[in-house]
Amino acid sequence: MQVNWQGVYPALLTPFTSSDQVDIPLFEKNLAAQLDAGVHGLIIGGSLGEASTLRVEEKEKLVKSAKAFAGSRVPVLLNIAESVTADAIAQTQLAQKWGADGLMLLPPMRYKSDDRETAHYFKTVAQSTELPIMIYNNPVDYKIDFRPELFDQLIDYPNVQALKESSRDVTNLTRMLNRFGDRFKILCGVDTLAMEELCLGAHGWVAGLVDAFPKETVAIWNLVQKGELERARSIYRWFMPLLELDIHPKLVQYIKLAAQEVGIGSEFVRAPRLTLVGEERVRVLEVIHTALANRPDC
């Protein structure tokens, strides 16, 4: 299925049972909420999907389940987050075998590669597959900044098609558009900057709180596309305390708790992560419950 890199792409949670097994029925319940809301694609095994803890067979199960559930409605992407180039290539080949429609590609994990090494890594992985690729730039969390000018080296790789921009420097969006036009689609990767970047011309939004609030996320996208900015701003302002859960080191625990509270997820995480306790859990629940008490009609 073709990936057009436009619209809302949930970075899906990976739900677990209390016995630490991937919870496919709950995964499909969340998928149903995403598809009913009108999302435009699905991303498996990203940061929110607890990528570093997933086994190969679990990724296979998630990709195949999402493909079977979504059918031809939206493309399914798998995130590639590996430390070794050969492992990244092996994972891309498995993704293609499992039926994934595209890839999200992080720089090398653990080792802080320099510009030359990062570009070589991206090019080597791109050459190994026909699947379309979205580069994921997140120097805040992963310490490698693949800046706009470095995309000059990827122009001749036709399957490198998009950028998930999570540097938190909003100017990078305009830098990319000025430098490349529509050669690379740009998707905002930070929930708290989403409306700003959509208004500046971002092609899409790789979203986090969509895992708990899909209707509100898609509503903002739709309203911005229609130019109904006042209504979009109203929802966005309501959403902001929730969206700020996405920019915390415990974003997985926070967003899983939100998904549980709205009935489309559970708070179970995989160790070394632990579920929230004490004052922290009370504080996050207060944010969630306050938002639910004032939830807008979308």
VEXGU-541908 format. One line per 3 residues: number of its first residue (from 0); their letters; for each residue x, z, y of C-alpha. Coordinates in Angstrom, 1 decimal. Example, Ala and Ser with C-alpha at 12.3 -4.5 7.8 and 13.67 -1.06 7.14 Angstrom:
BEGIN
0 = AS = 12.3,7.8,-4.5; 13.7,7.1,-1.1
END
This chain:
BEGIN
0 = MQV = 0.0,0.0,0.0; 1.3,-0.9,3.5; 2.4,1.9,5.8
3 = NWQ = 1.6,1.1,9.4; 3.1,4.4,10.8; 0.2,5.0,13.2
6 = GVY = -2.1,8.0,13.4; -2.0,11.4,11.9; 0.2,12.0,8.9
9 = PAL = -0.1,15.6,7.4; 3.1,17.2,6.2; 1.3,18.6,3.2
12 = LTP = 1.6,22.1,1.9; 2.5,22.6,-1.7; -0.1,25.2,-3.0
15 = FTS = 1.1,27.6,-5.8; -0.9,29.8,-8.1; -0.2,33.5,-8.4
18 = SDQ = 2.0,32.7,-11.4; 4.2,30.3,-9.3; 2.8,27.0,-10.7
21 = VDI = 1.8,24.1,-8.5; -1.9,24.4,-8.0; -3.2,20.8,-8.3
24 = PLF = -6.9,21.7,-8.0; -6.2,23.4,-4.7; -3.9,20.6,-3.6
27 = EKN = -6.8,18.2,-4.2; -9.2,20.4,-2.3; -6.9,20.2,0.7
30 = LAA = -6.5,16.4,0.2; -10.2,16.0,0.3; -10.4,17.9,3.7
33 = QLD = -7.6,15.7,5.1; -9.2,12.4,4.0; -12.7,13.5,5.1
36 = AGV = -11.2,14.2,8.6; -9.7,10.7,8.7; -6.0,11.2,8.5
39 = HGL = -3.9,8.0,8.2; -1.3,8.9,5.6; 0.0,11.8,3.5
42 = IIG = 3.5,13.2,3.3; 4.6,15.2,0.2; 7.6,17.5,-0.1
45 = GSL = 8.5,18.0,3.5; 9.6,21.2,5.1; 6.1,22.6,5.0
48 = GEA = 5.9,21.4,1.4; 8.8,23.7,0.5; 10.9,20.7,-0.5
51 = STL = 14.0,22.7,-1.3; 12.1,24.7,-4.0; 10.4,21.9,-5.8
54 = RVE = 11.5,20.6,-9.1; 11.6,16.9,-9.9; 8.7,17.1,-12.3
57 = EKE = 6.7,18.9,-9.6; 7.3,16.2,-7.1; 6.2,13.6,-9.6
60 = KLV = 3.0,15.5,-10.3; 2.2,15.9,-6.6; 2.9,12.2,-5.8
63 = KSA = 0.8,10.9,-8.7; -2.0,13.4,-8.0; -2.1,12.3,-4.3
66 = KAF = -2.0,8.6,-5.3; -4.8,9.0,-7.8; -6.9,11.1,-5.3
69 = AGS = -6.4,9.0,-2.2; -6.6,5.7,-4.0; -6.3,2.8,-1.5
72 = RVP = -7.5,4.9,1.5; -4.2,6.0,2.9; -0.5,5.6,2.0
75 = VLL = 1.4,8.4,0.3; 5.0,9.2,1.3; 7.6,11.4,-0.4
78 = NIA = 10.2,13.3,1.6; 13.8,12.9,0.6; 15.9,15.9,1.3
81 = ESV = 19.1,15.9,-0.8; 22.7,17.1,-0.3; 24.3,14.2,-2.3
84 = TAD = 23.9,10.6,-1.5; 23.6,9.6,-5.1; 20.9,12.2,-5.6
87 = AIA = 19.0,10.8,-2.6; 19.2,7.3,-4.1; 18.0,8.6,-7.5
90 = QTQ = 15.1,10.4,-5.8; 14.1,7.2,-3.9; 14.1,5.3,-7.2
93 = LAQ = 11.9,7.9,-8.8; 9.5,7.8,-5.8; 9.1,4.1,-6.2
96 = KWG = 8.5,4.5,-10.0; 5.8,7.2,-9.3; 4.0,4.9,-7.0
99 = ADG = 4.9,6.3,-3.5; 4.2,3.9,-0.7; 7.0,5.0,1.5
102 = LML = 9.7,7.7,2.3; 10.5,10.2,4.9; 14.3,10.6,4.9
105 = LPP = 16.2,13.7,6.2; 20.0,13.6,6.9; 22.2,15.2,4.2
108 = MRY = 21.3,18.8,3.5; 23.8,21.7,3.8; 26.8,19.6,5.0
111 = KSD = 26.7,18.9,8.8; 27.6,15.2,8.7; 29.0,13.5,11.8
114 = DRE = 27.4,10.4,13.4; 29.3,7.9,11.2; 28.5,9.8,8.0
117 = TAH = 24.9,10.3,8.8; 24.4,6.6,9.6; 26.2,5.6,6.4
120 = YFK = 24.0,8.0,4.4; 20.8,6.4,5.9; 22.0,2.9,5.4
123 = TVA = 23.1,3.5,1.8; 19.7,5.0,0.9; 17.9,2.2,2.7
126 = QST = 19.8,-0.4,0.7; 18.8,1.2,-2.5; 15.0,0.7,-2.2
129 = ELP = 12.4,-1.6,-0.9; 10.2,1.2,0.2; 9.6,1.6,4.0
132 = IMI = 11.4,4.6,5.5; 10.8,7.0,8.3; 13.9,8.8,9.5
135 = YNN = 13.4,12.5,10.2; 15.4,13.8,13.2; 15.2,17.6,13.5
138 = PVD = 18.5,18.9,14.9; 16.8,22.3,15.7; 16.4,23.1,12.1
141 = YKI = 18.8,20.8,10.3; 21.7,20.8,12.9; 22.2,17.0,12.8
144 = DFR = 21.0,15.0,15.8; 20.4,11.3,15.1; 20.1,10.3,18.7
147 = PEL = 18.4,7.1,20.0; 21.6,5.1,20.4; 22.5,5.7,16.8
150 = FDQ = 19.5,3.6,15.7; 21.4,0.5,16.9; 23.1,0.8,13.5
153 = LID = 19.8,0.6,11.6; 18.2,-2.4,13.3; 19.3,-4.8,10.5
156 = YPN = 17.6,-2.6,7.8; 14.1,-3.9,7.8; 12.7,-1.1,5.7
159 = VQA = 13.9,1.5,8.2; 10.7,1.4,10.2; 9.9,4.7,11.9
162 = LKE = 11.2,7.9,13.3; 9.7,11.4,13.0; 11.1,12.8,16.3
165 = SSR = 11.5,16.6,16.1; 14.3,17.2,18.5; 11.9,18.9,21.0
168 = DVT = 13.4,16.6,23.7; 10.3,14.7,24.8; 12.5,12.2,26.7
171 = NLT = 13.8,10.8,23.4; 10.4,9.1,22.9; 10.8,7.1,26.0
174 = RML = 14.5,6.5,25.3; 13.6,5.0,21.9; 10.7,2.9,23.4
177 = NRF = 13.0,1.6,26.2; 15.8,0.8,23.9; 13.9,-0.7,21.0
180 = GDR = 10.3,-1.5,22.0; 8.1,-1.4,18.9; 11.0,-2.0,16.4
183 = FKI = 10.8,1.6,15.3; 7.5,3.4,15.3; 7.8,6.9,16.8
186 = LCG = 5.8,9.8,15.4; 5.8,13.2,17.1; 7.0,15.9,14.6
189 = VDT = 6.4,19.0,16.7; 2.8,20.2,16.9; 3.3,21.9,20.3
192 = LAM = 4.4,18.6,21.9; 1.9,16.3,20.2; -0.5,15.5,22.9
195 = EEL = 2.3,15.1,25.5; 4.0,12.5,23.3; 0.8,10.7,22.3
198 = CLG = 0.1,10.3,26.0; 3.6,8.9,26.5; 3.1,6.3,23.8
201 = AHG = 4.0,7.9,20.5; 2.6,5.8,17.6; 1.6,8.9,15.6
204 = WVA = 1.8,12.5,14.7; 3.4,14.1,11.7; 1.3,17.3,11.9
207 = GLV = 1.6,20.8,10.5; -1.5,22.8,11.4; -3.5,19.8,10.2
210 = DAF = -3.1,21.5,6.8; -5.6,24.1,8.0; -7.4,22.2,10.8
213 = PKE = -7.6,18.5,9.9; -10.7,17.7,12.0; -9.3,19.1,15.2
216 = TVA = -6.0,17.4,14.7; -7.6,14.0,14.1; -10.0,14.6,17.0
219 = IWN = -7.1,14.9,19.4; -5.6,11.7,18.1; -8.9,9.8,18.4
222 = LVQ = -9.7,11.1,21.8; -6.2,10.2,23.2; -6.6,6.7,21.8
225 = KGE = -10.0,6.3,23.5; -8.6,7.6,26.8; -10.9,10.7,26.7
228 = LER = -8.1,12.9,27.9; -10.2,15.8,29.3; -11.9,16.4,26.0
231 = ARS = -8.6,16.0,24.2; -7.0,18.5,26.5; -9.8,21.0,25.9
234 = IYR = -9.2,20.9,22.1; -5.4,21.0,22.5; -5.6,24.1,24.7
237 = WFM = -7.7,25.8,22.2; -5.4,24.7,19.4; -2.1,25.8,21.1
240 = PLL = -1.9,29.4,19.8; -2.3,27.9,16.3; 0.1,25.1,16.9
243 = ELD = 2.8,27.6,17.9; 2.8,28.8,14.3; 4.5,25.5,13.5
246 = IHP = 7.7,26.3,15.5; 8.6,29.6,13.8; 11.1,30.0,10.9
249 = KLV = 8.2,31.3,8.8; 6.0,28.3,9.5; 5.3,27.8,5.8
252 = QYI = 3.9,31.3,5.4; 2.0,31.1,8.7; 0.3,27.8,8.0
255 = KLA = -0.4,28.6,4.4; -2.2,31.8,5.6; -4.2,29.7,8.0
258 = AQE = -5.1,27.2,5.3; -6.3,30.2,3.1; -8.4,31.6,5.9
261 = VGI = -10.3,28.4,6.3; -10.8,27.9,2.6; -8.5,25.0,1.8
264 = GSE = -5.3,26.7,0.8; -3.6,29.9,-0.4; -0.9,32.1,1.0
267 = FVR = 1.2,32.0,-2.2; 4.8,30.8,-1.5; 7.8,30.3,-3.7
270 = APR = 10.7,32.8,-3.6; 12.9,33.4,-1.7; 10.0,33.1,0.6
273 = LTL = 7.5,36.0,0.4; 3.9,36.3,1.6; 3.4,38.1,4.9
276 = VGE = 2.9,41.8,5.0; 2.3,44.6,7.5; 2.2,44.1,11.3
279 = ERV = 3.4,40.5,11.0; 0.5,39.5,8.8; -2.0,41.3,11.0
282 = RVL = -0.6,39.5,14.1; -0.8,36.1,12.5; -4.3,36.7,11.2
285 = EVI = -5.4,37.7,14.7; -4.3,34.4,16.0; -6.1,32.6,13.3
288 = HTA = -9.3,34.6,13.5; -9.4,34.4,17.3; -9.2,30.6,17.0
291 = LAN = -11.9,30.5,14.4; -14.2,32.6,16.5; -13.9,30.0,19.3
294 = RPD = -13.6,26.8,17.2; -14.6,23.7,19.1; -17.2,21.3,17.9
297 = C = -15.4,18.2,16.8
END
